[in-house]
Amino acid sequence: MADNEPLGLETYKRAFEYLRIGSEAVRKAQEENRRLGIPNAFSRNGRIYYELPNGEITQEDPFKDD
């Protein structure tokens, strides 16, 4: 397939299925972290944020050793 040719429908379907599987895995991992009291890390617009077990969102790294 040449670089300027559109992708086929099956390719889009497969990509969507991979995205669905990945999103579900992330959601389950986040839920387990919350259950275990482990902060969740995520990024928005190139910045790293942490969701603490109490639900607070912060940019301070709760994993660093002080």
C-alpha positions in Angstrom: 0.0 0.0 0.0 1.4 3.4 -1.0 1.7 6.1 1.7 -1.0 8.2 0.2 -3.6 5.4 -0.1 -6.4 5.4 2.4 -6.5 2.6 5.0 -9.1 -0.1 4.5 -12.2 -0.6 6.7 -10.7 -3.7 8.3 -7.7 -1.8 9.4 -9.9 0.8 11.1 -11.9 -1.9 12.7 -8.8 -3.6 14.0 -7.4 -0.4 15.3 -10.7 0.4 17.1 -10.7 -3.0 18.7 -7.1 -2.5 19.9 -8.1 0.8 21.4 -11.1 -0.7 23.1 -9.0 -3.5 24.6 -6.3 -1.0 25.8 -8.8 1.4 27.3 -10.5 -1.4 29.2 -7.1 -2.6 30.6 -6.2 0.9 31.7 -9.6 1.4 33.4 -9.2 -2.0 35.3 -5.7 -1.1 36.4 -6.8 2.3 37.6 -9.7 0.7 39.6 -7.3 -1.8 41.1 -4.9 1.0 42.1 -7.7 2.9 43.8 -8.7 -0.3 45.7 -5.2 -0.8 46.8 -4.5 2.9 47.7 -1.9 3.4 45.0 -1.8 6.7 43.1 -2.7 6.7 39.4 -0.3 8.7 37.1 -1.5 10.2 33.8 -0.5 13.0 31.5 -2.5 15.9 30.0 -0.9 18.3 27.5 2.6 17.0 28.2 2.3 17.4 31.9 2.3 14.5 34.4 -0.5 14.4 37.1 -1.2 12.0 39.9 -4.6 11.0 41.2 -4.0 10.3 44.9 -6.0 7.7 46.8 -8.2 10.4 48.3 -9.2 11.6 44.8 -7.0 14.7 44.9 -5.2 15.5 41.6 -1.6 16.9 42.0 1.6 17.4 40.0 3.7 16.4 43.0 5.3 13.0 42.5 4.0 10.8 45.4 6.4 8.1 44.4 9.7 10.0 44.9 11.8 9.4 48.0 12.2 12.4 50.2 
